[in-house]
Amino acid sequence: MKQLFSLLLFCIVSNLTAQTLDEYNTLAQQKDSVGQLALLKKWEKNNSNDPDYYIALFNYHAAKAKKEVLSIESQPGEDESFALKDSTDATAGYMTSRIIYDGPEVDKAVAAIGRGIAKFPNRLDMRFGKIYLLGEDGNYEAFTNEVIATVDYSNKIKNKWLWSGGKPQEDAVDFMLSTVQKYVYQLYETGNDNLLPNMQRISQSVLKYYPNHVESLSSVGVVYMLQNQPAKALVPLLKAHKVQPTDTIVLGNIAHAYKLNNDKPNAIKYYELLKKHGNADEQANAESQIQKLKS
């Protein structure tokens, strides 16, 4: 009877949690921040051990942090912009919108999900949510540290990650590593050379546990090339080539590294391999590089 009562209690709590989550999502869609806050306070009082509570609290503050502002720029923005004309009908500037994040609300969101991670450290969705917001806010040092902490913890739990609803994450290793690689690329896309060490740190944290991870080996090589150290770049790149001999990204990077190192014979050798294994665009680029090196 005692076991039956415990089971019934669990079912009731689970149903209440589902109802609370549905109610919160409805309020969020209606952008009823007052209603959301009241529900969150009630939720915390009734069931503060619910992982969805911390996710909802994080989303609440993250949504409040995100603000769209209008600005006048000399160049059109990435999104839709409105050209402003002067008295001669010449374009004087562009009115565009951009997204900014309110610092105090970001801090509250990060603190909320941090509490959730402390209680439920195996929830990969919580960790990735935190990393996403840190990246959107441009806090790349905290972003980098959190990615590395996730990689380290993955090794600790032998990659037994949970996702939304507490369900085991399928293909956890591949999913985590592919997402981490996207974070490395996100740093690269900023075009900020000051973040090259961050890319290096994340890639090296992966290689500590997965020494043959081709994407991370390639990233380390790319960072060395961007730092004008092509000889150093060749060490991880040639290792990646040994693991995956026909990977065209690796082949292209090796060829470029040899080119930067003024080693024309080896540069041509790897551009020839790129021609052999690459698609039409890669073949055309390789042939163009070979002709330049030969001339």
C-alpha positions as CSV (number, residue, x, y, z in Angstrom):
1,M,0.0,0.0,0.0
2,K,2.8,2.4,0.9
3,Q,4.5,1.7,-2.5
4,L,1.2,2.2,-4.3
5,F,0.6,5.6,-2.5
6,S,4.1,6.7,-3.5
7,L,3.5,5.8,-7.2
8,L,0.1,7.7,-7.1
9,L,1.8,10.7,-5.6
10,F,4.5,10.7,-8.3
11,C,1.8,10.6,-11.0
12,I,-0.1,13.5,-9.4
13,V,3.0,15.6,-9.2
14,S,3.9,14.8,-12.8
15,N,0.5,15.8,-14.0
16,L,0.6,19.0,-11.9
17,T,4.0,19.8,-13.5
18,A,2.7,19.2,-17.0
19,Q,-0.3,21.5,-16.3
20,T,2.0,24.2,-14.8
21,L,4.3,24.0,-17.8
22,D,1.4,24.3,-20.3
23,E,0.0,27.2,-18.3
24,Y,3.3,29.0,-18.4
25,N,3.8,28.4,-22.1
26,T,0.3,29.9,-22.7
27,L,1.2,33.0,-20.7
28,A,4.5,33.3,-22.5
29,Q,2.8,33.1,-25.9
30,Q,0.4,35.8,-24.7
31,K,3.4,37.9,-23.5
32,D,1.8,38.2,-20.1
33,S,4.9,38.9,-18.0
34,V,2.8,39.6,-14.9
35,G,1.0,36.3,-15.2
36,Q,4.3,34.5,-15.9
37,L,6.0,36.0,-12.8
38,A,3.0,35.1,-10.5
39,L,3.0,31.6,-11.8
40,L,6.7,31.2,-11.4
41,K,6.5,32.3,-7.7
42,K,3.7,29.8,-7.1
43,W,5.7,27.1,-9.0
44,E,8.8,27.6,-6.9
45,K,6.7,27.4,-3.7
46,N,4.9,24.2,-4.8
47,N,7.6,22.3,-6.6
48,S,11.1,23.9,-6.7
49,N,12.6,20.5,-7.6
50,D,11.0,20.5,-11.0
51,P,13.7,21.0,-13.7
52,D,11.1,22.7,-15.9
53,Y,10.7,25.4,-13.3
54,Y,14.3,26.5,-13.8
55,I,14.0,26.4,-17.6
56,A,10.9,28.5,-17.4
57,L,12.5,31.0,-15.1
58,F,15.5,31.2,-17.4
59,N,13.3,31.7,-20.4
60,Y,11.4,34.4,-18.5
61,H,14.5,36.5,-17.8
62,A,16.1,35.8,-21.2
63,A,12.9,37.1,-22.9
64,K,13.0,40.2,-20.8
65,A,16.6,40.7,-21.5
66,K,16.2,40.7,-25.3
67,K,15.3,44.1,-26.7
68,E,14.9,45.4,-30.2
69,V,16.2,49.0,-30.8
70,L,16.2,51.2,-33.8
71,S,19.4,53.0,-34.9
72,I,20.6,55.1,-37.8
73,E,23.7,53.6,-39.5
74,S,25.9,54.6,-42.4
75,Q,25.5,51.2,-44.0
76,P,22.4,48.9,-44.3
77,G,22.1,46.2,-41.6
78,E,22.0,42.5,-42.1
79,D,18.3,42.5,-41.7
80,E,15.8,44.8,-43.4
81,S,16.8,48.5,-43.4
82,F,15.0,51.7,-44.4
83,A,17.0,54.1,-46.5
84,L,16.9,57.8,-45.3
85,K,17.1,60.4,-48.1
86,D,18.4,64.0,-47.8
87,S,17.0,67.0,-49.6
88,T,18.8,66.0,-52.8
89,D,17.2,62.5,-52.7
90,A,20.6,61.0,-51.9
91,T,20.9,58.3,-49.3
92,A,22.0,59.9,-46.1
93,G,21.9,56.8,-43.9
94,Y,19.8,53.7,-43.0
95,M,17.4,53.1,-40.2
96,T,17.8,49.6,-39.0
97,S,16.8,47.5,-36.0
98,R,19.2,45.5,-33.9
99,I,19.0,43.3,-30.9
100,I,20.6,44.2,-27.6
101,Y,20.5,42.4,-24.3
102,D,19.8,44.0,-20.9
103,G,22.7,43.0,-18.6
104,P,20.8,42.6,-15.3
105,E,18.2,40.4,-16.9
106,V,20.8,38.3,-18.6
107,D,22.5,37.8,-15.2
108,K,19.2,36.7,-13.7
109,A,18.6,34.2,-16.5
110,V,22.1,32.8,-16.2
111,A,21.7,32.5,-12.4
112,A,18.4,30.7,-12.8
113,I,19.7,28.1,-15.2
114,G,22.8,27.8,-13.1
115,R,20.7,26.8,-10.1
116,G,18.9,24.3,-12.4
117,I,22.3,22.8,-13.6
118,A,23.5,22.5,-10.0
119,K,20.4,20.4,-9.2
120,F,20.2,18.5,-12.5
121,P,23.8,18.5,-13.9
122,N,23.0,15.8,-16.5
123,R,20.6,18.0,-18.3
124,L,22.4,18.9,-21.5
125,D,19.5,21.2,-22.7
126,M,20.0,23.4,-19.7
127,R,23.7,23.7,-20.4
128,F,23.2,24.5,-24.1
129,G,20.5,27.0,-23.2
130,K,23.0,28.9,-21.0
131,I,25.7,28.8,-23.6
132,Y,23.3,30.1,-26.3
133,L,22.4,33.1,-24.2
134,L,26.0,33.9,-23.2
135,G,26.9,33.8,-26.9
136,E,23.9,36.1,-27.9
137,D,25.0,38.5,-25.2
138,G,28.6,38.5,-26.5
139,N,30.0,37.2,-23.2
140,Y,32.5,35.0,-24.9
141,E,34.8,34.3,-22.0
142,A,31.9,32.9,-19.9
143,F,30.6,31.2,-23.1
144,T,34.0,29.5,-23.6
145,N,34.3,28.4,-20.0
146,E,30.8,26.9,-20.0
147,V,31.5,24.9,-23.2
148,I,34.7,23.5,-21.7
149,A,32.8,22.7,-18.5
150,T,30.2,20.8,-20.5
151,V,32.9,18.8,-22.3
152,D,34.7,18.0,-19.0
153,Y,31.4,16.9,-17.3
154,S,30.5,14.8,-20.3
155,N,33.6,12.7,-19.7
156,K,32.8,12.5,-16.0
157,I,29.3,11.0,-16.6
158,K,30.5,8.9,-19.6
159,N,28.2,11.0,-21.9
160,K,25.0,9.8,-20.2
161,W,23.1,13.1,-21.0
162,L,19.5,13.9,-20.5
163,W,17.4,16.2,-22.7
164,S,14.0,17.9,-22.4
165,G,11.6,16.0,-20.2
166,G,14.5,14.1,-18.6
167,K,14.7,11.8,-21.6
168,P,18.1,10.2,-22.5
169,Q,19.8,12.0,-25.3
170,E,20.2,9.8,-28.3
171,D,23.7,9.7,-29.9
172,A,24.9,11.8,-27.0
173,V,28.6,11.9,-27.9
174,D,28.1,12.8,-31.6
175,F,25.4,15.3,-30.7
176,M,27.5,17.0,-28.0
177,L,30.6,17.1,-30.1
178,S,28.9,18.4,-33.2
179,T,27.2,21.2,-31.2
180,V,30.5,22.1,-29.5
181,Q,32.1,22.4,-33.0
182,K,29.3,24.8,-33.9
183,Y,30.2,26.9,-30.9
184,V,33.9,27.0,-32.1
185,Y,32.6,28.1,-35.6
186,Q,30.5,30.8,-33.9
187,L,33.6,32.3,-32.3
188,Y,35.3,32.2,-35.7
189,E,32.4,33.9,-37.4
190,T,32.8,37.0,-35.1
191,G,36.0,37.8,-37.0
192,N,37.6,38.8,-33.7
193,D,41.2,37.7,-33.6
194,N,41.1,38.1,-29.8
195,L,38.8,35.1,-29.7
196,L,41.3,32.7,-31.4
197,P,42.6,31.5,-28.1
198,N,39.0,30.7,-27.1
199,M,38.6,28.6,-30.1
200,Q,41.9,26.9,-29.3
201,R,40.9,26.2,-25.7
202,I,37.6,24.6,-26.6
203,S,39.1,22.4,-29.3
204,Q,41.9,21.3,-27.0
205,S,39.4,20.4,-24.3
206,V,37.7,18.1,-26.8
207,L,41.0,16.6,-27.9
208,K,41.9,15.8,-24.3
209,Y,39.2,13.1,-24.3
210,Y,38.9,12.5,-28.1
211,P,42.4,12.8,-29.5
212,N,41.3,11.8,-33.0
213,H,38.4,14.2,-33.3
214,V,39.0,15.4,-36.8
215,E,37.0,18.6,-36.6
216,S,38.8,19.8,-33.4
217,L,42.2,18.9,-34.9
218,S,41.3,20.9,-38.0
219,S,40.2,23.8,-35.8
220,V,43.4,23.9,-33.9
221,G,45.3,23.9,-37.2
222,V,43.1,26.8,-38.6
223,V,43.8,28.9,-35.4
224,Y,47.6,28.4,-35.9
225,M,47.3,29.5,-39.5
226,L,45.3,32.6,-38.5
227,Q,48.1,33.3,-36.0
228,N,50.7,33.1,-38.8
229,Q,52.1,29.8,-37.5
230,P,51.7,27.4,-40.5
231,A,54.4,25.0,-39.4
232,K,52.5,24.4,-36.1
233,A,49.3,24.1,-38.0
234,L,50.6,21.1,-39.9
235,V,51.0,18.9,-36.8
236,P,47.2,18.6,-36.0
237,L,46.2,18.8,-39.6
238,L,48.4,15.9,-40.7
239,K,47.1,13.9,-37.8
240,A,43.5,14.6,-38.9
241,H,44.5,13.6,-42.4
242,K,45.8,10.3,-41.0
243,V,42.4,9.7,-39.3
244,Q,40.3,10.7,-42.3
245,P,42.5,10.7,-45.5
246,T,39.7,11.9,-47.8
247,D,38.3,14.7,-45.7
248,T,38.3,17.6,-48.2
249,I,38.3,20.3,-45.5
250,V,41.4,18.8,-43.9
251,L,43.1,18.4,-47.3
252,G,42.4,22.0,-48.2
253,N,43.7,23.2,-44.9
254,I,46.9,21.2,-45.2
255,A,47.5,22.5,-48.7
256,H,47.0,26.1,-47.5
257,A,49.3,25.5,-44.5
258,Y,52.1,24.3,-46.8
259,K,51.5,27.2,-49.1
260,L,51.8,29.6,-46.2
261,N,55.0,27.8,-45.2
262,N,56.4,28.3,-48.7
263,D,56.5,24.6,-49.3
264,K,55.2,24.5,-52.9
265,P,55.7,20.8,-53.7
266,N,53.7,19.7,-50.7
267,A,51.1,22.4,-51.2
268,I,50.6,21.1,-54.8
269,K,50.5,17.5,-53.6
270,Y,47.6,18.2,-51.2
271,Y,45.8,20.4,-53.7
272,E,46.0,17.4,-56.1
273,L,44.4,15.2,-53.4
274,L,41.7,17.8,-53.0
275,K,41.0,17.7,-56.7
276,K,40.8,13.9,-56.5
277,H,38.3,13.8,-53.6
278,G,36.5,17.1,-53.7
279,N,33.3,18.3,-55.2
280,A,33.2,20.5,-58.3
281,D,33.8,23.8,-56.5
282,E,36.7,22.3,-54.5
283,Q,38.2,20.8,-57.6
284,A,38.1,24.1,-59.4
285,N,39.6,25.9,-56.4
286,A,42.4,23.3,-56.1
287,E,43.2,23.5,-59.8
288,S,43.4,27.4,-59.6
289,Q,45.8,27.1,-56.6
290,I,47.9,24.6,-58.4
291,Q,48.3,26.8,-61.4
292,K,49.3,29.8,-59.3
293,L,51.8,27.7,-57.4
294,K,53.3,26.3,-60.6
295,S,53.6,29.8,-62.2
